[in-house]
Amino acid sequence: MIQRYLGKVSGPLLDRIDIHLEVPAVPYKEMRGSDANESSADIRAVVERTRAIQRARGFYNAQLPTRHIRKLRMLDEAGERTLEMAVRRMGLSARAHDRILKLARTIADLGESQTISAKHVAEAVQYRSLDRNYWN
């Protein structure tokens, strides 16, 4: 059913969605437990720090114009190789490439990293599950 539904959704439309992944159902006992790893206040603090980093840079990553993405040298060498491999192996469009790069920049910002490394790119690619499952 999922594959049939996805067949109705065009590739260009999916390219415009930054994150798409399958979220499994949470077991009842986990849902009812109060065993949170991080408090909402802790998560809020991380988000606020990350937004401050982006504000200081002069833009929020999601709003970064495409023409600037390729001008900025944000990737380290390993990140560049990882992104190139993902684009080649998954047959990603230019728009998907740009979305992954913006998402990887945000992941790097969450870790307060100046550059985008291979681990940031790899995590961003993992959040593009429909690129992986639908097109391959």
N, C-alpha and C positions, 0 to 999 in steps of 0.2 A: 504494500500500500504506500509506503514511504517513497519508494522509487517511482511509483506511478504518479504520486503527487509532485515530486521533484521534477518529473518530466514535463510538467505544466509550467514550471518556473523557468524563465529564460536565464541563460548564463549572464548576460549583461545586467540583469536585475540583481542576481546573486553577487556580482562584482561590486555592487554599491553598498553591500552590507559588510561592515567591518568584521564582526565576529559572528560565526555561526558554528555551533557545535551541539552535539547531543548531550542532554543532561539526564542521567538515569534517575529513576524514582528513588527517593530516600526511604530506607526502611523505617517503619513506624517507630521502633525503639529509638533510633537516632533522632527522628523528628521530635519526639517528646522529651529527649534528654536535654540537660542544660550544660552540656559539656562543650561550650564554645572555646575554640582555640584563641581567638582574638575578640576583644570587645568591640562594639560599634564605635566607641570613642577612639580606640586604637586605630581602627580602619579609617575613620574620619581624619585623624591626624596625618596618616600617610597620604591620603588623597589631597588634603590641603597643602602638604609639603610639595607634592608632585605638581599640583596646579600652580604653586608659587614659582617652581622651577620653570614651568612653561611660560608663565606670565613674564618672568624676567628675561626669557629668550625673545619675547615679543609676540608670541603666538601660542595658541593651544594646538596641540598636534593634529586634532581632528579637523581644524580649520586651515591647516597649512596648505597653501595653493600648490597644485601639482608642479607648476614650473619651478618652485623652490625646492621641492623634494630632491630632485636630481642635482641641483646646484650645491646643496649642502653636503659636505663630506662628513656624514654622521657615522658611517660604518667603519669598524676596524677591518683588517685584512681577512680574518676568519669569518666575520659577519658577512662580508662581501661574497666570499666563496659559498657560504651557506645559502644566502639569498639566491645567488646565481644557480646553484644546484636545485633548489626548490622550484624556481621558475622553469628551469629546463625539464626536470623530471615530471612536474605536475602540469606542464603546459599552460602556465598561468598567463592571463592577459596583462597588459600594461596597467590597467586599473587595479587588478588584484595585487600586482607587484607594489603599487603605491600604497594600497591599504595595509599590506603586510609591513611595509617600511614605517608607516605612521604608527601602527600598533606596536611594532618593535621599539620605536622611539619612546612610546609611553611606558612600555615594560622597563626599558633602561632608566627612564625618569623615576619610576617607582623604586628602583634600586639605587637612585642617585648616581647613576653612571653617566659620565660625559659622552662616552661613545656607545654605539650599538654593537654588541658582540654577537658571536655565533649563538650563544645560549638565548639571547633576546630574540633573535630572528627565528630560531627553532621553536620557541614558545609561541611566537606570533603565528607561525605556520600551523601549529597545532590547533589554533583557534579558527582555522579556515577549513573545518572538516568537510564542508560541502564541496570545496574545490577538490579535495582528496577523493571523496567517495563518489561524487556525482559524475565528475568528468573522467575518471579513470576506471 
